[in-house]
Amino acid sequence: MTGFSATLASLNGLSALAFDLEKHIPAEPLMRTAARRVAELFEVPTRPGEEELLRALQAFAAWCEGGRQPSSEHWLLAPWVCLQGRPRLLDRDTFASEFGRRLAAERQPRLLKAMLHSYLRDWEEGASATAAAGRMIGRELERHSAAWAVRWRDRAQRVMLFQSDGLTDRMTDAALSQNGDVRLLLRDLGFTTELLAQSGFHAPLATRLAVRLSRELTTGRPITGAAVANVLGFLRTGGTLRFPGERVQLAELLLAPFATRDLANVEAKAALVGFFDELYGDPRSHPKAWVDISQDARRTITRWLARKALDLFFDILSATADPIWRWRKAFWLALERKGAIDDAWPVFGRQAVEWLARNPAQKKRVSSFATLSGAERKQSVMLMRIGGYVVAEWSHAGSVRIWAQDDARAPALGDYVYSADEVRADCLYDQRHDGTARYAWQSDLGDWLASRIGVRIGINEMRPHA
């Protein structure tokens, strides 16, 4: 046996072992994953260079216009460019008929393996060439009995991968049925290496998943927070949107519906808050990211970010020894849970600012806040917009002050520096924090708000949790 023959035989044996490896190893998930990846190495054809493919595409296009027959070398490159050009090569009868003949004639399916890769990479929703490619692949796979062909037939069956019509919807259903894990679905369907990061399916899948996620959340259908997080994970790449052109549509689909009602799914809400906070930022401090996005969407994220601001505010009160911080927190978060707090803007005094400087991880919990001057060092203020009112909750022996929103003396939310006088100006309502343990000030303030905004909280809701 020649050296070449011996090498070829060893490679054939190794590829067979790779494809069967998963059957013979322990069932631990990591081992299964490793075996699958070894098999993938033998299944991914090597893609030619871009210049070589461009010359082949030009040769086929010229031939279809009456030029000379492409060379045999060009035909070896045909599957890589069959879904490219304008019109697509597979939309040209001259190319499609000859390419189909060559696919059917080959015994070693070199063209078919490359075409599988091109189908996934260049897939286009609603395109006739894509549908033709899927039919060709499905037909050719049926006549091959090799292990790789059996695997592709089994994978394709799950979503009818080579039937182009309605495929995006079927893949969306399949992804949501496995907890929104799109990457796992793509891997199970045979997407490998670079196709997991980018393919012809990524953009339409992202759009369809966003629409479906909006529908699931707005209709109150049961969907787990993990599924929402997985879908949102597919819509991003690191710290940026996967498809920046979808910036406005995503906000309208996932935020705007909740402008006048709350999202009861707490885990889903947390996933959405994290997504928009990290990729868009607070509308007040990152206005460019919110250009062309509706006020309804902005109103929703502002209200949801209020919870993060409140949590941080009360954590700071705890760290700076405000004696009644637990009761304050219980009262205001009870209102927040009922959707009564439309906006919250923390104004930190000197002690709080120093605490944030010592705890940078805590500072990242809110993207924006203001500073307070002219007050006692330990005092801070939480400004809130509740219904048609502006509320200032002073820490450390301070009182609650409330103004009508249209009162010229009411402090505006969103400034970055406040003096103590601004948030102590003559107001409509002033409530000292007396009788905390007896729920005295909480009951008085709760009654005052309930008669004006229609939201009432009971004593049990005001109780601090251990």
C-alpha positions as MATLAB code, in Angstrom:
seq = 'MTGFSATLASLNGLSALAFDLEKHIPAEPLMRTAARRVAELFEVPTRPGEEELLRALQAFAAWCEGGRQPSSEHWLLAPWVCLQGRPRLLDRDTFASEFGRRLAAERQPRLLKAMLHSYLRDWEEGASATAAAGRMIGRELERHSAAWAVRWRDRAQRVMLFQSDGLTDRMTDAALSQNGDVRLLLRDLGFTTELLAQSGFHAPLATRLAVRLSRELTTGRPITGAAVANVLGFLRTGGTLRFPGERVQLAELLLAPFATRDLANVEAKAALVGFFDELYGDPRSHPKAWVDISQDARRTITRWLARKALDLFFDILSATADPIWRWRKAFWLALERKGAIDDAWPVFGRQAVEWLARNPAQKKRVSSFATLSGAERKQSVMLMRIGGYVVAEWSHAGSVRIWAQDDARAPALGDYVYSADEVRADCLYDQRHDGTARYAWQSDLGDWLASRIGVRIGINEMRPHA';
ca = [
       0.000    0.000    0.000;
       1.385    3.416   -0.962;
       1.872    6.137    1.594;
      -1.022    8.103    0.122;
      -3.332    5.084    0.205;
      -2.379    4.337    3.791;
      -3.079    7.951    4.814;
      -6.425    7.900    3.026;
      -7.418    4.644    4.707;
      -6.492    5.999    8.125;
      -8.521    9.157    7.522;
     -11.546    7.126    6.453;
     -11.238    5.060    9.595;
     -10.845    8.121   11.770;
     -13.877    9.834   10.259;
     -15.973    6.720   10.811;
     -14.786    6.610   14.412;
     -15.609   10.293   14.860;
     -19.171    9.825   13.659;
     -19.739    6.810   15.925;
     -17.806    8.163   18.916;
     -20.884    9.545   20.654;
     -22.376    6.041   20.843;
     -19.411    4.554   22.690;
     -18.560    7.068   25.397;
     -20.136    7.741   28.801;
     -23.309    9.785   28.760;
     -21.898   12.802   30.610;
     -22.985   16.004   28.815;
     -19.447   17.323   28.375;
     -18.272   14.067   26.813;
     -21.255   13.992   24.487;
     -20.545   17.566   23.439;
     -16.889   16.768   22.784;
     -17.807   13.750   20.661;
     -20.279   15.796   18.636;
     -17.676   18.456   17.936;
     -15.173   15.874   16.752;
     -17.780   14.597   14.305;
     -18.479   18.136   13.103;
     -14.842   18.589   12.086;
     -15.284   15.888    9.453;
     -18.616   17.208    8.245;
     -17.732   20.824    7.481;
     -16.347   21.275    3.956;
     -13.512   23.694    3.377;
     -14.820   26.871    1.796;
     -12.792   28.236   -1.124;
     -11.420   31.775   -1.172;
     -13.607   34.776   -2.007;
     -11.756   35.743   -5.193;
     -12.002   32.202   -6.516;
     -15.726   32.122   -5.786;
     -16.269   35.515   -7.411;
     -14.621   34.336  -10.623;
     -16.794   31.223  -10.625;
     -19.950   33.283  -10.078;
     -19.003   35.571  -12.969;
     -18.293   32.582  -15.203;
     -21.710   31.019  -14.483;
     -23.548   34.313  -14.960;
     -21.797   34.876  -18.313;
     -22.655   31.335  -19.416;
     -26.328   31.858  -18.597;
     -26.243   34.965  -20.800;
     -24.918   32.983  -23.774;
     -21.213   32.817  -22.948;
     -18.965   29.780  -22.999;
     -19.409   26.677  -20.842;
     -17.779   26.990  -17.375;
     -14.785   24.753  -16.681;
     -14.886   21.609  -14.548;
     -13.058   23.570  -11.838;
     -15.869   26.124  -11.874;
     -18.455   23.368  -11.434;
     -16.670   22.169   -8.313;
     -17.336   25.648   -6.917;
     -20.959   25.757   -8.097;
     -22.585   24.766   -4.752;
     -20.783   27.608   -2.986;
     -22.306   30.255   -5.286;
     -25.615   28.668   -6.332;
     -27.599   31.008   -4.040;
     -25.668   34.137   -4.982;
     -25.894   36.692   -7.770;
     -28.789   38.779   -9.027;
     -30.813   36.903  -10.061;
     -29.658   33.945   -7.956;
     -27.941   31.286  -10.046;
     -30.551   28.674   -9.084;
     -33.235   30.990  -10.507;
     -31.571   30.639  -13.933;
     -32.884   27.579  -15.759;
     -29.612   27.004  -17.630;
     -27.606   26.739  -14.424;
     -30.265   24.952  -12.356;
     -30.803   22.097  -14.832;
     -27.091   21.377  -15.356;
     -26.264   21.700  -11.674;
     -29.125   19.358  -10.763;
     -27.837   16.807  -13.283;
     -24.344   16.935  -11.818;
     -25.685   16.562   -8.258;
     -27.646   13.471   -9.258;
     -24.660   11.965  -11.100;
     -22.021   12.248   -8.378;
     -21.221    9.131   -6.388;
     -19.087   10.834   -3.755;
     -21.318   13.741   -2.698;
     -18.744   16.524   -2.702;
     -21.139   18.978   -4.347;
     -23.995   18.049   -2.020;
     -21.962   18.561    1.169;
     -20.868   22.007    0.017;
     -24.440   22.840   -1.000;
     -25.698   21.968    2.482;
     -23.318   24.538    3.925;
     -24.355   27.170    1.353;
     -28.046   26.528    1.996;
     -27.638   27.320    5.687;
     -25.297   30.266    5.095;
     -27.201   31.963    2.232;
     -30.785   30.975    3.099;
     -33.260   33.750    2.267;
     -36.865   33.784    3.420;
     -39.370   33.626    0.583;
     -36.713   33.301   -2.144;
     -37.462   30.870   -4.986;
     -33.790   29.913   -5.263;
     -33.720   28.951   -1.594;
     -36.788   26.759   -2.052;
     -35.197   25.112   -5.107;
     -31.980   24.439   -3.204;
     -33.927   22.834   -0.354;
     -35.782   20.530   -2.751;
     -32.518   19.500   -4.430;
     -30.828   18.766   -1.103;
     -33.799   16.792    0.226;
     -33.977   14.714   -2.942;
     -30.251   13.965   -3.007;
     -30.064   13.074    0.687;
     -32.726   10.408    0.163;
     -30.511    8.460   -2.248;
     -27.426    8.380   -0.014;
     -27.116    5.788    2.750;
     -23.884    7.004    4.344;
     -23.921    7.871    8.045;
     -23.587   11.623    7.370;
     -26.644   11.572    5.076;
     -28.699    9.672    7.671;
     -27.732   12.271   10.272;
     -28.829   15.124    8.020;
     -32.156   13.442    7.261;
     -32.765   12.906   10.980;
     -31.858   16.508   11.842;
     -33.955   17.965    9.059;
     -37.049   16.016   10.054;
     -37.508   18.015   13.246;
     -38.338   21.284   11.464;
     -38.483   20.081    7.816;
     -35.265   21.993    7.283;
     -35.219   21.645    3.517;
     -38.818   22.775    2.994;
     -38.330   26.526    2.838;
     -41.952   27.648    3.089;
     -42.817   28.393    6.732;
     -39.396   27.246    7.960;
     -38.721   30.318   10.106;
     -41.977   29.790   11.993;
     -41.183   26.124   12.556;
     -37.711   26.972   13.853;
     -39.198   29.633   16.136;
     -41.632   27.077   17.560;
     -38.806   24.589   18.049;
     -36.613   27.147   19.818;
     -39.380   28.193   22.199;
     -40.208   24.550   22.899;
     -36.680   24.072   24.278;
     -36.641   27.085   26.567;
     -35.682   29.622   23.914;
     -32.173   28.205   23.453;
     -31.632   29.139   19.802;
     -27.954   28.206   19.740;
     -28.742   24.691   20.971;
     -31.431   24.334   18.301;
     -29.048   25.435   15.544;
     -26.377   23.044   16.751;
     -28.885   20.185   16.860;
     -29.895   21.017   13.276;
     -26.318   20.754   12.028;
     -25.139   24.358   12.133;
     -21.417   24.261   12.882;
     -18.462   26.599   13.385;
     -19.153   30.010   11.821;
     -22.765   29.102   10.995;
     -23.595   29.170   14.696;
     -22.579   32.842   14.776;
     -24.022   33.947   11.437;
     -26.213   32.363    8.803;
     -29.110   33.230    6.565;
     -31.478   32.212    9.356;
     -30.184   34.533   12.071;
     -31.908   37.773   10.986;
     -35.380   36.336   10.239;
     -35.208   34.183   13.365;
     -34.331   37.219   15.499;
     -37.287   39.166   14.101;
     -39.739   36.282   14.484;
     -38.576   35.473   18.008;
     -38.988   39.089   19.103;
     -42.551   39.139   17.740;
     -43.395   35.833   19.400;
     -41.820   36.883   22.691;
     -43.921   40.051   22.661;
     -47.045   38.003   21.991;
     -46.290   35.494   24.747;
     -45.691   38.243   27.298;
     -48.626   40.482   26.373;
     -51.143   37.637   26.324;
     -49.933   36.332   29.672;
     -49.031   32.893   28.372;
     -46.706   30.907   30.647;
     -43.096   31.467   29.634;
     -40.123   31.056   31.928;
     -37.676   33.780   32.758;
     -34.912   31.494   31.456;
     -36.643   31.247   28.072;
     -36.956   35.033   27.876;
     -33.294   35.421   28.829;
     -32.242   32.863   26.195;
     -34.157   34.637   23.435;
     -32.754   38.000   24.496;
     -29.298   36.417   24.519;
     -29.751   35.501   20.857;
     -30.760   39.097   20.042;
     -27.399   40.409   21.240;
     -23.721   39.754   20.700;
     -21.852   40.744   23.835;
     -22.671   44.355   24.651;
     -24.344   45.236   21.338;
     -27.483   44.302   19.433;
     -26.952   41.486   16.958;
     -28.904   43.485   14.385;
     -28.677   47.231   15.181;
     -31.349   47.984   12.585;
     -33.869   46.304   14.902;
     -33.172   48.788   17.731;
     -36.495   50.625   17.463;
     -38.619   47.565   16.702;
     -37.318   45.632   19.715;
     -38.182   48.457   22.093;
     -41.659   48.824   20.589;
     -42.361   45.091   20.736;
     -41.002   44.369   24.189;
     -41.573   47.610   26.110;
     -44.356   49.715   24.605;
     -47.184   47.206   25.362;
     -46.522   47.654   29.094;
     -46.750   51.439   29.226;
     -50.174   51.340   30.870;
     -50.091   47.907   32.516;
     -47.482   45.933   34.353;
     -45.786   42.712   33.364;
     -46.701   40.158   36.005;
     -43.933   37.738   35.025;
     -41.232   38.933   37.434;
     -38.412   36.855   35.944;
     -39.245   37.976   32.415;
     -39.337   41.592   33.554;
     -35.919   41.240   35.184;
     -34.485   39.788   31.957;
     -35.961   42.647   29.895;
     -34.697   45.295   32.319;
     -31.187   43.863   32.154;
     -31.289   43.684   28.347;
     -32.427   47.267   27.760;
     -30.393   48.733   30.598;
     -27.186   47.175   29.292;
     -27.729   47.666   25.548;
     -29.738   50.916   25.457;
     -29.145   52.547   28.825;
     -31.403   54.894   30.780;
     -33.299   57.179   28.342;
     -32.359   60.178   30.491;
     -28.608   59.555   30.333;
     -28.396   57.817   26.909;
     -30.874   59.778   24.752;
     -29.227   58.818   21.433;
     -30.036   55.147   21.979;
     -33.730   56.059   22.287;
     -34.083   58.247   19.194;
     -37.291   57.417   17.246;
     -38.540   55.143   20.051;
     -42.022   55.923   21.341;
     -42.823   57.564   24.639;
     -44.718   54.414   25.627;
     -41.540   52.320   25.379;
     -39.523   54.955   27.239;
     -42.187   55.207   29.936;
     -42.062   51.445   30.476;
     -38.292   51.153   30.841;
     -38.154   54.240   33.056;
     -40.744   52.720   35.380;
     -38.941   49.373   35.436;
     -35.567   50.995   36.077;
     -37.177   52.749   39.041;
     -37.074   49.446   40.925;
     -33.300   49.203   40.469;
     -32.896   52.788   41.697;
     -35.102   52.111   44.722;
     -33.234   48.931   45.637;
     -29.885   50.710   45.502;
     -31.232   53.688   47.466;
     -32.419   51.509   50.327;
     -29.226   49.469   50.309;
     -27.330   52.725   50.807;
     -29.663   53.741   53.640;
     -28.924   50.392   55.254;
     -25.168   50.869   54.864;
     -25.312   54.424   56.213;
     -27.363   53.507   59.295;
     -30.738   55.015   58.536;
     -32.697   53.535   61.486;
     -35.967   53.010   59.620;
     -34.694   52.030   56.167;
     -36.478   48.639   56.288;
     -39.889   50.263   56.835;
     -39.243   52.869   54.160;
     -38.279   50.133   51.717;
     -41.342   48.005   52.484;
     -43.692   50.955   51.974;
     -42.300   52.247   48.693;
     -41.707   48.844   47.154;
     -45.312   47.909   47.929;
     -46.344   50.855   45.770;
     -43.797   49.899   43.113;
     -45.147   46.352   42.894;
     -48.560   47.794   42.084;
     -47.089   49.866   39.266;
     -47.727   53.184   41.005;
     -44.166   54.564   40.738;
     -43.667   55.893   37.220;
     -40.130   57.143   37.748;
     -37.472   57.190   40.456;
     -34.406   59.397   40.514;
     -31.857   58.977   43.344;
     -30.178   62.106   44.735;
     -27.221   61.041   46.865;
     -25.638   63.058   49.654;
     -21.942   63.077   50.500;
     -21.926   59.935   52.625;
     -23.789   57.970   49.958;
     -21.451   59.189   47.194;
     -18.458   58.102   49.276;
     -20.058   54.679   49.817;
     -20.575   54.290   46.055;
     -16.945   55.208   45.431;
     -15.897   52.425   47.784;
     -18.321   49.989   46.145;
     -18.004   50.384   42.344;
     -19.977   47.208   41.677;
     -22.969   48.773   43.459;
     -22.596   51.996   41.499;
     -23.114   50.036   38.254;
     -26.598   49.043   39.387;
     -27.963   52.392   38.187;
     -26.556   54.183   35.173;
     -27.532   57.654   36.405;
     -28.053   59.541   39.647;
     -27.772   63.057   41.059;
     -25.851   64.581   43.947;
     -27.188   66.678   46.827;
     -25.656   69.791   48.368;
     -26.639   71.917   51.348;
     -27.949   69.039   53.476;
     -26.516   66.999   56.302;
     -23.678   64.784   55.136;
     -25.584   61.541   55.725;
     -28.852   62.608   54.063;
     -30.007   61.547   50.602;
     -33.288   61.955   48.748;
     -35.273   59.697   46.461;
     -37.342   61.684   43.972;
     -40.310   59.812   42.515;
     -43.081   60.539   40.069;
     -46.339   58.931   41.221;
     -49.424   59.680   39.185;
     -49.596   63.450   38.813;
     -47.298   64.105   41.782;
     -43.613   64.502   42.541;
     -42.527   62.874   45.807;
     -39.283   63.485   47.727;
     -38.430   60.814   50.305;
     -35.707   62.220   52.596;
     -33.494   59.815   54.520;
     -32.167   60.119   58.096;
     -34.912   61.961   59.982;
     -36.106   63.748   56.885;
     -39.758   63.830   55.903;
     -41.775   62.970   52.793;
     -42.703   65.994   50.658;
     -45.156   65.934   47.782;
     -45.902   68.500   45.053;
     -48.342   68.502   42.189;
     -46.347   67.729   39.072;
     -47.380   70.982   37.383;
     -46.356   73.061   40.437;
     -43.448   75.327   39.474;
     -41.870   74.637   42.878;
     -41.767   70.860   42.271;
     -38.237   69.559   41.654;
     -37.733   68.126   38.168;
     -36.553   64.535   37.878;
     -33.446   63.970   35.785;
     -31.170   66.826   36.883;
     -27.699   65.881   38.062;
     -27.217   68.355   40.942;
     -29.786   69.469   43.541;
     -29.566   71.822   46.478;
     -31.395   70.937   49.660;
     -33.615   73.988   49.248;
     -34.920   72.685   45.899;
     -36.237   69.521   47.473;
     -37.552   71.259   50.586;
     -39.542   73.997   48.865;
     -43.130   74.727   49.906;
     -45.136   71.686   49.030;
     -48.641   70.273   48.923;
     -48.049   67.567   51.550;
     -45.402   67.103   54.264;
     -45.275   63.898   56.329;
     -42.793   63.222   59.133;
     -41.756   59.611   59.752;
     -43.371   59.361   63.187;
     -44.708   56.118   64.657;
     -42.883   53.903   62.187;
     -43.268   50.617   64.091;
     -47.006   51.350   64.532;
     -47.340   52.091   60.801;
     -48.583   55.572   61.661;
     -46.906   57.651   58.959;
     -47.249   54.812   56.472;
     -51.025   54.653   56.995;
     -51.464   58.418   56.766;
     -49.343   58.693   53.630;
     -50.963   55.615   52.090;
     -54.446   57.073   52.661;
     -53.417   60.416   51.148;
     -52.031   58.758   48.028;
     -54.895   56.273   47.675;
     -57.484   59.052   47.555;
     -55.580   60.700   44.687;
     -54.028   57.945   42.576;
     -56.442   55.095   43.280;
     -53.784   52.684   44.549;
     -54.055   51.463   48.123;
     -51.644   49.279   50.069;
     -52.603   47.420   53.222;
     -50.722   47.096   56.513;
     -49.487   43.614   55.623;
     -47.957   44.966   52.416;
     -46.151   47.661   54.418;
     -44.496   45.185   56.738;
     -40.738   44.800   56.242;
     -39.540   41.284   55.525;
     -36.903   39.742   57.760;
];
